[in-house]
Amino acid sequence: MPTAKLLAPILSFLKCETPQAWIDEAVKKENLPVILIDHLICELKAAQSAMFLIRKYAVDKNSGEALLQWLKPYETFTYRREGDWRMLPSKNNLTKSVIPKSDSAYGQGLIDKMVMLIKEELHHFYQVLEIMDEYCVEYQRISSGRYAKGLLRHVKNYEPDALVDKLIVGAYIEARSCERFAKLAPHVDKRLGDFYISLLRSEARHYQDYLTLAEEIAGCDITERVQFFGEKEAELIFTPDSDFKFHSGMPIA
C-alpha cells in the first residue's frame, strides 16, 4: 500500500501535523540517541499499556500471570539493565492460552487485538535495539516526556467510560507515532528511513484497532469524545516543550 494512501486516514484523524520545528530538531545528529532510546521505551510502554488493559478488563488471574511473565524479560532489560538483548526474540511468545473472564462482555475482542499489538510492539522493541547497536547508540535511562501523561489526565474515573477514554488515547498515540515516522523517514539515512516506513502499516492498524474497540465497548457514538482528545493531543504537539522526545511538542530554542 502506498505511503500516502496509508497515511490519509491518519492525517484526517489527527487535528494537526507535526510542526516543522520538531522535525528540524529531530534530524539533528546529536539528537539521534534520544530519538532512538525514546522510541525504544515507547515500544515497551505501548506493550505495557495494552497488557494493562487486558489484565484489568479481560482475563482471569492465571492468564494475567502468564501475561506478566511474557513481558518480564523486556522490563528486566530496560529497567535493570540485565540480560542479553539478542535473546529477546525467543521470549516474544505466550506459553499459555489467554482466557477471558466469564463476566467480560468484550473480553475476547480486547484480547485478540491487544495480544497481536503486544507481539508487534515487542518485535519493534528488538528492532530498535538492533538499530541502536548498528549506530553505536548505548541504551541509557531517560526521563519520560509529558505527552502520554498529558492525554491520560483527562480520562474519566468511572467505567466503562474510563476504558473507552484509554482506548481513544491509545489510538491517538499510535496515530501520532505513525505520522512522525513518516515525517522523519525522508530526512534520515536509508537504513533508518526504511525502518520507519516499515512501521507505518502496523502503527496505522494499531490506531484503528484501538478506535474500533472504543466504539464497540461504548456502544454509542463517541465522536464528541474523540474530538475532545484530538484537541488535547494537538495542544500537546503545538505548545512549547523544553523536553525533546519522540512525542514532544514545539521545541524551545
Secondary structure, DSSP 8 states (H G I E B T S, - for coil): --HHHHHHHHHHHSSS---HHHHHHHTSGGGHHHHHHHHHHHHHHHHHHHHHHHHHHTB-HHHHHHHHHHHHHHHHHHHH--S-GGGGGGG-S-SS---B-TT-TTHHHHHHHHHHHHHHHHHHHHHHHHHHHHTT---------SHHHHHHTT--SSTTHHHHHHHHHHHHHHHHHHHHHHHHGGGS-HHHHHHHHHHHHHHHHHHHHHHHHHHHHH-S--HHHHHHHHHHHHHHHHSEESS--TT--EE--
